[in-house]
Amino acid sequence: MALLDRFRAFLDASPTSFHAANVAAGLLEAAGYTALDEGGAPEALPAGSKRYVLRSGSIVAFRVGANNPATAGFRLTAAHTDSPNLRIKPRPHLRDQGYIRLGVEPYGGVMLATWADRDLGLAGRVLVRDGAGQKAILVDLRRPLCRIPTLAIHMNRGVNDEGLKFNAQKELPALLALSDPGASGATAEPLRALLAEAAGVPESNLLTWDLALYDLTPAVISGLNAEFLHSARLDNLASCHAGLEALIAAGDADLPATTAVLALFDHEEIGSTSERGAQSAWLEHLLERIVRDGAGDNAGGLSRALTHSWLVSADMAHAVHPAFADKHDGEHMPRLNAGPVVKQHSAQRYGTEAEGAALFMRLCEAADVPFQWFVNRSDLACGSTVGPLVAARLAVRTVDVGNPMLSMHSIREMCGTADHAWMVAAMRAFLSGVG
Ligand SMILES: [Zn+2]
């Protein structure tokens, strides 16, 4: 399968962060990576070991280098698995005017209007009884199930002047069914039966869930010359996929001295403060273990290892929009299909300084990849990502990069088709110890 086909398959198979991390684990397994039991007894991690740790919506994978990280350092890449969406509340069923609607809560910076009038599926994890305990089961109800209908323009005459607006509490709940028993059955909570069936358990065993709505439209290549890719969740599954491709391909022929690590975090869109987010101690604990249980000289441990290390944090970047070019700084204006973007911000909303930017420039040079800059307009507030958080948590030098895209945080985003292979190549050079 060609790279863009693998990319599209990854996007389509990953409606939620839980699915993305799970699909990533499958790709890693196919490449010879095996699961490491975080709570299990210590085991040796000799040079060349290829392991991963999956924690629901987050995953960290690593390939131990020829030398212990205490002397050779880590080559860390990070991205995030989650995207803005609409989460189903624990008691979602609402009955109004003969309809059953599902109460939702926006997750992250959702562009609400883009969710209107779409064919929406439902995916996530359900928690079910398991003997005396409980377990999580991934579900994906991949069929048109819900819709957030707009109000006719005849009753909303100002819509084109004032914009399409939804009150998240009152107007966003998603239509699921007609409540007329003749039309849809008389079950008080029809979603429960649907989920129990999808999980393959009796309804009485269903406890609760983390579920999100998603757009059923698959990723497509578009444009006159196939220069665009349209999909949901490009921010930031594009970087996750590039990191996976790079790690799997990196250094197989010749094991580098450095240890390659790929960390794909959940919860970036809501600030990364969680047990598996970029602000957690999770990655730090894993790195500590690699230093301790890896081959060779581990004297000095993690703090020594981190002084020899680099983090490349990848998250999507703002391409210039033809109608809104004045939203950009004219000298730092990324274009689609012009290569990966180095993102810099003086207040460290991006973790890049000249040192990291210079490293990434040399990586691109070595991989024959074009690169471009993004610096926010000086009079606009800047976004951020996992880069500065991991940089601060680990005390590791960092560069923030990402491929350019349009429609960020829309239910349907777009990027260029040429940039993905370039990002894979640059990351592959990085994880192979180049530069
Ligand atoms: Zn992002």
Boltz pocket constraint, residues with backbone or C-beta under 6 A from the ligand:
constraints:
  - pocket:
      binder: B
      contacts: [[A, 80], [A, 82], [A, 235], [A, 236], [A, 268], [A, 315], [A, 316], [A, 384], [A, 385]]
      max_distance: 6.0
